[in-house]
Amino acid sequence: MIDLAVLPVYLTAVIALLLIPGPDMLLIASSSLSYGKKVGVFASLGNATSGLILTLLAAMGVSALIAMNPIALQVLRILGGAYLLKMGWDCMRTTPSDAPELEQSNSLAATLYRRAVFSNLLNPKALIFFVLFLPQFVSTHVTASSGEQMLVLGLLLNVLGLLFNLFLVKMVGSFGQPLLKNEKFRTNQHKFMGFIFFVLAIWLLASQVPSIS
């Protein structure tokens, strides 16, 4: 399905990209620190889910059509920023009595899963990344179509990304365990996540979306 000759270069590029701090890493790390490993795992799964969707869109050519429309990209950026601002506001307006108990982790995990999915899907830079990155490793020396190759390359990227994020969750989650037992931190953990969402919103809204038209 893919050219094995380009696989070492592709894997090297993917590993380098995973090590570069970005909004996904910030969201997953802060979720693990604030709410524990289980919530961090679900945030990682949410990120992987959005990655799979973006891979399918790229393989079908839908992403390229959107990426060539500057208006569509700006709408995505504004919607993504507005979504993150709303998440930040919802977290900030909670009171200390709303601080979650540890047994409420199932609800928190589902919430962070959804937020990770939508924050990535509404990020036009993530969409453009898949449009620009995957085709670089499509080869004419295999019988598979470019769409099929991009699908396999995207799946490989998402699997490696998920494994990396799960490792990040384990490391950060272990470090954050004492914080989860700290009453003062627990009463402010929503505020901390609210701050993270505001940072992500500013990051997205202030960034320039590259054009490929």
HELIX and SHEET records of a PDB file:
HELIX    1   1 LEU A    7  LEU A   19  1                                  13    
HELIX    2   2 PRO A   23  TYR A   35  1                                  13    
HELIX    3   3 LYS A   37  MET A   60  1                                  24    
HELIX    4   4 VAL A   62  ALA A   67  1                                   6    
HELIX    5   5 PRO A   70  MET A   92  1                                  23    
HELIX    6   6 PRO A   96  ASP A   98  5                                   3    
HELIX    7   7 LEU A  102  GLN A  104  5                                   3    
HELIX    8   8 SER A  105  LEU A  121  1                                  17    
HELIX    9   9 PRO A  124  PHE A  133  1                                  10    
HELIX   10  10 LEU A  134  PHE A  137  5                                   4    
HELIX   11  11 SER A  146  LEU A  180  1                                  35    
HELIX   12  12 GLU A  183  ALA A  206  1                                  24    
END                                                                             
